[in-house]
Amino acid sequence: MLIAELNGRLIQADEVSGKSKRAAENSPFSKPAYHCPSCHESVVLKHGQSRIAHFSHLSISQCPYSENESQAHLAGKMKIKQDVTALGHPAVLEHVFSNINQRADVYVPTLQTVIEYQCSPISFAEIKRRTAGYHQVARRVLWILGARYNTGTYHSDMVARFAQYHCRLGFYFICFSKEVGYYCLHYQIREVAGKLTADTQNFFSLKALLQFLKSGEPTAKWRANTNTTRRLLLHQLQNIQRSNLKRGRTWLPSVSDCYAFNRLFVGCPMICHGHQGSGLPIFHQSILCWRVWLILRLFDDGYRFISDDLLAGLLELSREKFGLEFAQINDNHRFFKMAFKRLLIELHDQGYLRHSVAGIQILKQPVWFDSYDQKRWFILTADRFL
Ligand SMILES: [Zn+2]
């Protein structure tokens, strides 16, 4: 930790004067009585040429802030505090909110914003708990992630824990690492044929990053050409087929669900893949599983007409089964509504249904493939997939 209490006042470790450091080293009796602002136990100042001055609990302690903090974490939160201060907003390091029993890495009182710099692993439950706690005392919570998260590889559990949503930039999160010295924005996070991908942009100051979030124009909207889509779809299909042959469990729920309808999961109609197999990163596994589940219910239950109420029920049930919950975004329903609307539009455009008063009318069935090979051949040779 960077902050301790000394004689009832808060003091930052790198601001302890050289004189008092030397005095403390020379005489144990003149050691200043630093205390942890959270648990009030004694802490000692640690410093040296190669490490950042910080305080550490004297003995093994129950205090949640007694764990060893990495140098990267200490350095990062100091830099973030400096950057926020440089923007004209006084920032407080390690601000203790005693009413919720949490300590924010950086708190910006004028903006009522908590900034957490997360370098170590953290579970979904824990980040959700902390975020909810901060929302009781602050207007905004911003998680900035350390180097371990700045890899360019994305997983749905990362999106669930850290992603925020921006009307222009889509799903995004921010990384910062003191070593490289810049902020990296990962935005337009999306799923393409079962794989998550994103655009990235680096910013050498927090100011430039905030400016971009406020009014920056994202790079041209991503569009894959037919051959890229073909390659990605074949890859996803092959991945499913391999897993099935090895009796893997990854796709088993969808495989079994299709089986109950006398259908083959890998043979699902092309409409299940959607345009370019891409969409919002809001599913545990893949958009494909969600779409196949819905296509079976819409077309294989023998309906000629499906009411708006039944559609809403299906959407809700499918969200519960396949949807991600987010720690940083309050309402995930709107994303599912968007994805569902898009599916219905595509089904309409392909002539499978038409909208009528208070519901949809089924016009024809999407065609399922009989085998993996038949579908593979179709994807290999088709000019268009829908
Ligand atoms: Zn403590």
Boltz pocket constraint, residues with backbone or C-beta under 6 A from the ligand:
constraints:
  - pocket:
      binder: B
      contacts: [[A, 36], [A, 37], [A, 38], [A, 39], [A, 40], [A, 41], [A, 57], [A, 61], [A, 63], [A, 64], [A, 65], [A, 66]]
      max_distance: 6.0
